[in-house]
Amino acid sequence: MKKKKYIKVAKEVIDLEIKALVKLKKSISNSFNLAVQQILKCQSKVILCGVGKSGLIANKIASTFSSVGTPSFYLSASDSSHGDLGSISKKDILILISNSGETNELKNIIQFANRNKILLIGIVSQKSSVLYKSADIKLLIPKAIEAGSIIPTSSTTSQLALGDALAIATMRQRKFNKKDFKKIHPAGSLGAQLKTVEDIMLKNNAIPFVNENLKIKDALKVLSKKKLGFLLVRDAKKLSRGFVSDGDIRRLTQKKQNLHNISIKEIMTKNPIGIDKNALAAKALSLMNSKKITSLCVYEKKNKLKTIGVIHIHNILQSNIS
C-alpha cells in the first residue's frame, strides 16, 4: 500500500464511525432517560461488565462514572463466574455491554442478576439476544458497519459514546462541579489547575502581619522572621490597611539614617491588592502578572479588609500551576 493511501484508509475508518454515531444519536429514546433516573437513585455502586473489546469499554465507562460523582467499578466477566459475583449487591446497578448480547461469559451474570432482582441495564445491538430480553432497561445500539470488518470498531465507538452520555447526564443532574471534581482528582495537571487560592495560601502565624504604628526598626525583625519579603499592615481593628515590601524599606534606609521614630504606616502602600479565597490559583497568578506583583492578600466573601491569608507567587509555582 502506498503511503498516500494510508490517509484514505484513516478517513474511511472515521467516516464509518461517524455514521455509527449519527445512527446512535437518532436512536436515543426514553430508555436512556430511565437508565439515568435509575443510576441517580442508586444507593450503592454502578457495576459495568463486558467481554473482550466491550470489556475494555466497560472499564473506561466505569472510570468515567467514578470520576464525576457516581461510584462505579469494572467487573471481570471471566472472574465473576469464579467467585466475583459475590461483589454484586442487591442495591447495585449492573450494566452489561455486549454487541451480540450472546457472549457465554455474560450468561451467568445475567442469570445471577435476574435471580437476585438486581437492576440490569443492557447495552446491546441484537434485539433477539439473551441480554436484550433479560435487561430491565434496554439500550439498543443500532447495527453499524465495522471499519475493519472482522474487529469491533464502529460498535465499540458507539458503546463508548453512549457510556459517556450516561455519565455526563448524571453528572449534570447531580450538579457535579469543578470543586467536586478537584476533591477526587487531587493529583495531576487537572488537579493542579483546579486548586483554589485557599488550597495553597499561607495562613495564621505564617502571615506577616504588623500593626500600623509599629516602628520600622521593629518591623524589620518581623520581616526577617517571616522570610516572605513583605509585611501586611493592619490597624487596631485588625483590618488590612497597607503593604510594605523589603524593597520599600531598603530604599528608605538609603535616604534616612535614623529609622527609630518612623512608623510602618508612613511608608506603606495603601489598599493592598487581594483576591477571594475561592478563586482559582491560576487566576491569582494572572492577577499578579497583570499587576506586576508577587503576592496577594486573601479575603472571604468580599470582606476585602479582613485578610485570612496571603498567597505568594512561589506557592503557585510550587503547585505546578501556570
Solvent accessible surface area in square Angstrom, and as a share of the most:
residue,aa,sasa,rsa
1,M,154,0.69
2,K,136,0.58
3,K,169,0.72
4,K,151,0.64
5,K,98,0.42
6,Y,119,0.45
7,I,109,0.55
8,K,127,0.54
9,V,61,0.35
10,A,48,0.37
11,K,127,0.54
12,E,83,0.37
13,V,49,0.28
14,I,98,0.50
15,D,74,0.38
16,L,43,0.21
17,E,38,0.17
18,I,86,0.44
19,K,127,0.54
20,A,4,0.03
21,L,62,0.31
22,V,70,0.40
23,K,93,0.39
24,L,11,0.05
25,K,161,0.68
26,K,166,0.70
27,S,45,0.29
28,I,79,0.40
29,S,67,0.43
30,N,93,0.48
31,S,31,0.20
32,F,27,0.11
33,N,76,0.39
34,L,78,0.39
35,A,0,0.00
36,V,15,0.09
37,Q,95,0.42
38,Q,55,0.24
39,I,0,0.00
40,L,45,0.23
41,K,132,0.56
42,C,29,0.17
43,Q,148,0.66
44,S,38,0.24
45,K,86,0.36
46,V,1,0.00
47,I,0,0.00
48,L,1,0.00
49,C,0,0.00
50,G,1,0.01
51,V,46,0.26
52,G,53,0.51
53,K,103,0.44
54,S,12,0.08
55,G,3,0.03
56,L,119,0.59
57,I,24,0.12
58,A,0,0.00
59,N,71,0.36
60,K,89,0.38
61,I,1,0.00
62,A,3,0.03
63,S,70,0.45
64,T,25,0.14
65,F,0,0.00
66,S,43,0.28
67,S,30,0.20
68,V,12,0.07
69,G,27,0.26
70,T,3,0.02
71,P,72,0.45
72,S,16,0.10
73,F,68,0.28
74,Y,69,0.26
75,L,7,0.04
76,S,31,0.20
77,A,5,0.04
78,S,67,0.43
79,D,71,0.37
80,S,1,0.00
81,S,48,0.31
82,H,158,0.71
83,G,59,0.57
84,D,60,0.31
85,L,31,0.16
86,G,69,0.67
87,S,57,0.37
88,I,11,0.06
89,S,52,0.34
90,K,144,0.61
91,K,130,0.55
92,D,6,0.03
93,I,8,0.04
94,L,0,0.00
95,I,0,0.00
96,L,0,0.00
97,I,0,0.00
98,S,5,0.03
99,N,60,0.31
100,S,48,0.31
101,G,3,0.03
102,E,75,0.33
103,T,35,0.20
104,N,112,0.58
105,E,73,0.33
106,L,2,0.01
107,K,66,0.28
108,N,73,0.37
109,I,0,0.00
110,I,4,0.02
111,Q,98,0.44
112,F,43,0.18
113,A,0,0.00
114,N,69,0.35
115,R,166,0.61
116,N,39,0.20
117,K,183,0.77
118,I,3,0.02
119,L,43,0.21
120,L,0,0.00
121,I,0,0.00
122,G,0,0.00
123,I,1,0.00
124,V,1,0.01
125,S,11,0.07
126,Q,63,0.28
127,K,125,0.53
128,S,83,0.53
129,S,1,0.01
130,V,53,0.31
131,L,0,0.00
132,Y,42,0.16
133,K,139,0.59
134,S,29,0.19
135,A,6,0.05
136,D,84,0.44
137,I,14,0.07
138,K,66,0.28
139,L,9,0.05
140,L,59,0.29
141,I,4,0.02
142,P,30,0.19
143,K,126,0.53
144,A,33,0.26
145,I,126,0.64
146,E,31,0.14
147,A,23,0.18
148,G,36,0.34
149,S,95,0.62
150,I,161,0.82
151,I,90,0.46
152,P,56,0.35
153,T,26,0.15
154,S,0,0.00
155,S,9,0.06
156,T,16,0.10
157,T,35,0.20
158,S,2,0.01
159,Q,2,0.01
160,L,53,0.26
161,A,34,0.26
162,L,4,0.02
163,G,0,0.00
164,D,45,0.24
165,A,40,0.31
166,L,1,0.00
167,A,0,0.00
168,I,63,0.32
169,A,32,0.25
170,T,0,0.00
171,M,42,0.19
172,R,176,0.64
173,Q,119,0.53
174,R,89,0.33
175,K,162,0.69
176,F,34,0.14
177,N,83,0.42
178,K,131,0.56
179,K,100,0.42
180,D,42,0.22
181,F,43,0.18
182,K,37,0.16
183,K,148,0.63
184,I,87,0.44
185,H,41,0.18
186,P,95,0.60
187,A,81,0.63
188,G,57,0.55
189,S,88,0.57
190,L,108,0.54
191,G,1,0.01
192,A,8,0.06
193,Q,66,0.30
194,L,23,0.11
195,K,54,0.23
196,T,9,0.05
197,V,0,0.00
198,E,73,0.33
199,D,72,0.38
200,I,27,0.14
201,M,22,0.10
202,L,45,0.22
203,K,109,0.46
204,N,116,0.59
205,N,134,0.69
206,A,42,0.32
207,I,9,0.04
208,P,0,0.00
209,F,46,0.19
210,V,9,0.05
211,N,66,0.34
212,E,34,0.15
213,N,88,0.45
214,L,52,0.26
215,K,75,0.32
216,I,0,0.00
217,K,78,0.33
218,D,41,0.21
219,A,0,0.00
220,L,60,0.30
221,K,142,0.60
222,V,37,0.21
223,L,20,0.10
224,S,78,0.50
225,K,157,0.67
226,K,52,0.22
227,K,171,0.72
228,L,38,0.19
229,G,26,0.25
230,F,8,0.03
231,L,0,0.00
232,L,0,0.00
233,V,0,0.00
234,R,50,0.18
235,D,21,0.11
236,A,95,0.73
237,K,159,0.68
238,K,111,0.47
239,L,39,0.19
240,S,3,0.02
241,R,89,0.32
242,G,0,0.00
243,F,50,0.21
244,V,0,0.00
245,S,27,0.18
246,D,50,0.26
247,G,8,0.08
248,D,34,0.17
249,I,5,0.03
250,R,142,0.52
251,R,134,0.49
252,L,21,0.11
253,T,59,0.34
254,Q,149,0.66
255,K,165,0.70
256,K,103,0.43
257,Q,179,0.79
258,N,86,0.44
259,L,20,0.10
260,H,105,0.47
261,N,116,0.60
262,I,21,0.11
263,S,8,0.05
264,I,0,0.00
265,K,90,0.38
266,E,114,0.51
267,I,39,0.20
268,M,29,0.13
269,T,82,0.48
270,K,141,0.60
271,N,122,0.63
272,P,29,0.18
273,I,66,0.34
274,G,23,0.22
275,I,9,0.04
276,D,36,0.19
277,K,33,0.14
278,N,71,0.36
279,A,16,0.12
280,L,59,0.29
281,A,0,0.00
282,A,29,0.22
283,K,125,0.53
284,A,0,0.00
285,L,18,0.09
286,S,67,0.43
287,L,44,0.22
288,M,0,0.00
289,N,91,0.47
290,S,82,0.53
291,K,106,0.45
292,K,184,0.78
293,I,56,0.28
294,T,74,0.43
295,S,9,0.06
296,L,5,0.03
297,C,7,0.04
298,V,0,0.00
299,Y,23,0.09
300,E,59,0.27
301,K,167,0.71
302,K,175,0.74
303,N,78,0.40
304,K,129,0.55
305,L,65,0.33
306,K,87,0.37
307,T,13,0.07
308,I,51,0.26
309,G,0,0.00
310,V,1,0.00
311,I,0,0.00
312,H,20,0.09
313,I,33,0.17
314,H,107,0.48
315,N,26,0.13
316,I,0,0.00
317,L,95,0.47
318,Q,144,0.64
319,S,18,0.12
320,N,123,0.63
321,I,3,0.01
322,S,113,0.73
